[in-house]
Amino acid sequence: MTGFVVVIPARMASSRLPDKPLAAVAGRPLIAHVISRAQESAATRVIVAADDERILAVARQCGVEAFLTDPALPSGTDRIAAVAAAEGWGDESIVVNLQGDEPLTPGTLLNDLAALLEQTPQADMATLGVPIRCAEDLADPNQVKLVTDRNGRALYFSRAPIPWDREARRAGQPPSVDHAIRHLGLYAYRAGFLRRMSAEPPAPLEQLEQLEQLRALDMGAWIQVGRRAEAHPPGVDTPEDLDRVDAFFSGTARV
């Protein structure tokens, strides 16, 4: 495949875990572990886009590029778009978004995501999904669900249980999960679409569900979804997550 760039957006503000990128995990800042995952990929460049020089100092120590972004930018997508605009990347350039709190995302997964977008020339974005195995996960609003057409193009993303099993509901039975897919929050973008998306205001459905990818669908974007059998371990959102990941990297527990 042709080259791609990984951009890692990160910010210091976090309501549940303040100063999260610099939190210690097995003696290293959390963001350093995320950088290591990106370096395991085939990316031609790895760039950390952050609103604090302390994060960027860690990036430089790890041997990757550092880009200071405006603290007022509302999302990771906006931080990545700021990098793309400053770099002047061509419209077809492929950019992979690896969130700064995902230290357990395999580098090979980033390769697969970039390849999926490259192999789908009609697509503006690519992302990934895994099967949902039980009705409880289907009902969990913290697990985002998605549905696609027969060719893997995303039709909708929701926190609600989709697709809805009407007959099971009528019969008072648990819904079928045969066609249920959980979204993994990783994205590859074409740089041209990324710039257009960041210039658009939030869409009504995006605001309602608090899912940024619904802005892309509202714009008419083609989001290609790749299927994986299993999810990689989750990222870090809470102090409990931090303890779990620290134990894993310290070799005292499995995730």
N, C-alpha and C positions, 0 to 999 in steps of 0.2 A: 504494500500500500504506500501511498505518498505520505509525506510528513504531516504531523499534526502537533499542535501546541497544547499543553496542559496549563490552565490557569487555576490557581488555588485562591479563591476569595476568602478573606478572614477579617474579623473585626473584634475589637476588645469588648464591646458592650454585649452582655448576655444576661438576661434577667434571671436565669436559673443557675448560671455558672460564670460569675464575673471573671474577666481576664482569661477566658478559656484557652485561647491559643498558646498562652505561656504556662498553663498548668503543667506541673511535673508529672511525667509518665515514665517510670523506670529510669529516672535520672535525666531525662531530656524533656524539653518543651513538647507539648502535644503537637504543635504545628511541625516540628522536626520529623515526627513519625509520619505525618501526612506527606511531607516532602519526600521522604524515603520511598513511599508507595509510588508516587509520581515518577521518581527516578528509576523505578523498576520497569516502567513502561517503555515503549519505543518512541516516545515523544522527542521531537527535535529540540524543544525548549520547554522548560518548566519555569513558570512565573508566579510569584506570590503577590497578590493584589490586596493590600491591607491599608487600614486607616491609621496605623500607629507605627512609628519608627522602631519600636522594640520588636515587633513582629518581623519587620523587614530586616532587622539586624540578624535575627535567627536565620532567615532565608539566606542571607549572604554567607553566613558561617557554614551553611549546608551546601553552598556551591551553586545556588540557583539565583535567578534574577528576582529583583524586588521592585515593586511599583507602588508608589504612594497614591492612594485614592482619597477623594473627598469624604470626610466622615458623614456628610449629609446624604450620601447615596443610600437609597432605601433597601437595596438587596444585593446579593452576590452576583446576580445577572448584570446589574448596573455596573458593578465594579469590573466585571469581565469586559463589558462593552466599552468602558473607559479605556482599558488597555488596548482593545482592538482599534479604537479610534485613534489613540496616540501612536500606535504602531503602523497605522495605515494598511492593515491586512486586506488583501483582495477579497471580493465577495465570496469566492468559493473556498477560501481557507477554512480548515476545520479546527475548531477550538473545543477542547474537552474541559468541562467544569468539574473539578474535584473539590468538594466542600472542605473547608479547613478543619472540620471536626470529624473527619472520616479516616482514622489511622489504620483501619483494617480492610480497606478496599484494595484488592489485588491490582498490581500494575497491568496484568494481562487483561483485566476487565476493561481498563481504559483503552487498550489496544482494540478489543472487540467492539467497543462502542464507536470508536473512530472509524473502524472498518465498515461497520453497519451503515454509517452515514455516507461514506465514500461509495459503497456499493448500491446506494439508493439515490441516484442523481436527482430524482424529483423532490426528495425530502429537504426540508429546511432544518430539521432537528432530528436527533435520534435519542432514544432512551431505552430502559430495560424494565422487564416485568418478570415476576415469578408466580407460580401457582399458589393459590390460597387453598389450604388443606382442611380448614374447619369453619363451621358457621360462626364461631365466636370471632375469628379474625375478620370474616366478611363484614360483621356488624361493627367492628372497632373503628371509630372515626379517626383514630391516629394512624391507621393503616390506609393509605390512599389506594383506591381501586381504579382500574381502567378497563375500557372495552375498546376493541379494534375491529376493523373490517377483516375480510378473509385474507388480505395481503399484509396485515400487520400495521396498517395505518391507524393511528389513534383516532377514535371517535369522541371519547369523553373521559375525563378523570373526575373522581368524586370521593368525598369522605363517606358518602352513603353506600349501602350495599348494592352494588351493580355488578352484573345484571340481576334484576329482581325476579325471583322465582315465584310467580303469581300462584301457580297451582299448589305448591307446597304451603304457601301462606293460607290459602283457602282451606286446605286440609289440616291445618294446624300442625304441620310437620316441619322439621329443620330444612332450610333451603339447600338445594343442590349447589355444590361449589365446583362442579365440573368445568365451568367456563369462567370462573372467577380468577382474576389476576391482580396481584399486588404490585404497585409501582415502586421501583427503586429510584431514588431521587438523584440519578446521575444523568447528565446531558452532554451531547455533542451538538455543536451549532455550526452552521455556515456563518462566517463572520458578517456577511452582508445582512442576513436575516437578524442576527444578534443586534446589529446597530438599529435596524428598523424596530425591533421589538422594544428595545430600551427607550426609544423615542415616543412610544405610544403610552397613553395614560392607562392606569389599571382598568380592566374590563369589569362590567357588572358581575358576571359569574365568578371572576377571579376574586373580587372583593367578598362575595357571598360565601364561597367555599374556602377562601384564603389559600388558593392554589395558583401560583404564578403561571404555570403552563397553560391555564385556561385563557390567558391573554393571547398566547400564540394561536390557540384554536379559534378564538374570536377574530383574529386577523386572517383566518383562512389558511394557516400554516399546515404543512404536511409534517407530522411527527411520526417517524418510523419507530416501531417498538420491537425490540429483540426479546426473545424468550430465553430464560435460564431456568434450570431445574431447581436450583436452591439459591437463596439469598446469601450474600456475604454478611459477616457479623455487623451489627448496627454500630452507629457512630456514638458520639459523646454529646449528650444534652444536659445531663444532671450530674451532681456529685457522685451518685451511685454508679452511673455509667463510667465516670472517671476511675473509680476504684476498680471496676471490672476490667477495664482496659489496662490499668496499671498492673494488676495481678497477672494478666496475660503476658505482657511484655517483660514482666519480672520473672516469669516462668513458674509462678506459684498457683496458677489456675488456668482453666480453659474458658473461652468466651462462649 
